[in-house]
Amino acid sequence: MSTSRRGFLRGRIGSDPDMQRPPWAIADGAFEDRCTRCGDCLKACPPAILVAAPGGYPVVDFSRGECSFCGDCVAACKAEALRRADDAATPWQLRAVIGDACLARRGVECRVCGEVCSETAIRFRPSLGGVAQPLFDAGRCTGGGGCQAPCPTGAIAMKNEVEMSV
């Protein structure tokens, strides 16, 4: 049976780019083949940011909080759809992207994302006679998503670095 047909039969109709797999998920396709949709990773997640997507596969919902990269979801995954290899120091290639809805970029004072960013990947540059503007340091961003939920306008999204370079 082809992988695409098997994916359809298991509840995967198409790959939604806005659905982020849990940290250390193996490659798409292989993930769907291995994941049993048992929910053990959901139960093991301390910040409770893992949720079941349509079809039952686990995805990250950053509106619920930040990933601490504790690895509890990996330890709970008996099917090894989540696998923390020695060479996988980073759990994924996600980085924050600040969109046009950003209040500071629209001239309204707001620094919420910078205040909650534990890695100080988002800082604010003072602007003479205006509102301080966000500066994003992709090298410091871990992709934990703690900046997304507090943003009052939803201007922050977590995007895969590969998507951003296209």
N, C-alpha and C positions, 0 to 999 in steps of 0.2 A: 504494500500500500504506500502511495506517495506521501511524503512529509506534509504537503499542503492539504491533502485529503484527510490524513490522520489528524492534523491540527484542527480542521473543520469539525471532525467528529468529536474532538475533545473540548470543543467550545471556543476555539480560536478562529475567528472569522477573518481577522486582519490584524496587522501589527499597528497599534495606536501609538504614535510617537510621543504623545503626552503622558502615557502610562510608563512609569519608571519601575523597573524590576527592583527587588530588594538588593542591598549591597552584596557584592561577591556572587551575583547570579551568573551562572554559566551562559554561554552565548545563546541568543534567541534561536528558537528551533530546538536546540538540544535542551534548553530550559523547559520548554513545553512538553517535550518527550519524557523528561525525568520527573518533573513536578507532579506529585499525586494529588495536589490541591487538598491536602489533609488539614491545613490550617495551623500546624504546629509552630511555624515561624511567626504567624500572627499573634499567637498566644505568648510566645517567648519574647516579643519586642517590648522592652521596658517603656519607651515613650509612646507605644501604641500607634505608630505611624504606618504600620503595615496593615493593609486592608485587602479584602477579596474583591477583585475586579469582576466584571461580567465574565462568566466562564469559570470563576473560582480561583484563578491564578492570583498570587499575592503581588501587590504593587505598593509603592510608597505614596502616601498622601501627606505632603508637606504642610497642608493647611492644619494638620493635627499637631505639628511640632517638628523637631529637629532630630536627625539621625545622630546618635552618639557613637556609632561604629563599634558598639560593644561586642558584636559577634554572636550574641545569643541566638539570633535567627539562624545563623550558619550551624551552630551547635545543635539546634533543634531539627534541622533538615536531614532526616534519615535517608531520603532519596538522593542526596547530594546534588540537588539542583542549585544549591548555594554551596559554594566551595571556596574556602580561603586558603589558596595555595601560598607557599612560601614566597613566591615571586610576585604575588598580588598584594603589594603593599597598599595600593589604593583600591577601594571597593568599587569605584566607578569613575567615569570621566565627566561627572556633572560639575557645572560651574553656574553661579548666579548670573543672570542677565537682567539689567535694569532697563525697563522699557520706557516708552514715551509718556505713560501715565504717571510717572514719578512726580510727586508734588514739588520737590526742590527744582526739578527741571522746568516746572511750570511757574516758578517764581513764588512758591509757597514754602515757608520754613518747615522742614521736616527732616529729621535725622534718625528716625526709628531704626532703619535697617543697620546703620552704622553702630547704633547703641547696642544692638543685640548680637552683632557679629563677633563671636568669641575669637576668631582668627584675625580680626581687624583687617579683613580683606576689603571692607567698605569703609572709607573715611570721607571726610568732607573738606573740600578746599574753600576757604573763605573767598568771597567775591566782593570786591570793593563796590559799595553802594547797592548790593543785591543779596540774594540768598546763596548760602554756601552750596556748592555743587558736589554731587557724589563722585568719588574717585574709586574705581574698582581695580583691585590687584588680583588678577586671576591666579597668580603664583601662590598666593596665601589662601585662596578659597579651597576648602575641603569638599564642598558640595553637600554639606550636611543639611542645608535648607532652613536653618534657623531664622534667616532673614525674610523668608517668603511669607509666612503666616502673619507677622506683625504689620506688614506693609498695608496702610489704610486704603490704598487704591489698587492693590493687586498688581503693582508694576513690576514685581520681581518674579521671574520664572527660573526654574532649574533646567538647564539645557546641557545636552551632551556636547563635549568639546568638538566632536566630529561634526555634529550638526552646525555648530557655529562657524566652522572653517569653510563650509560649502557656500 
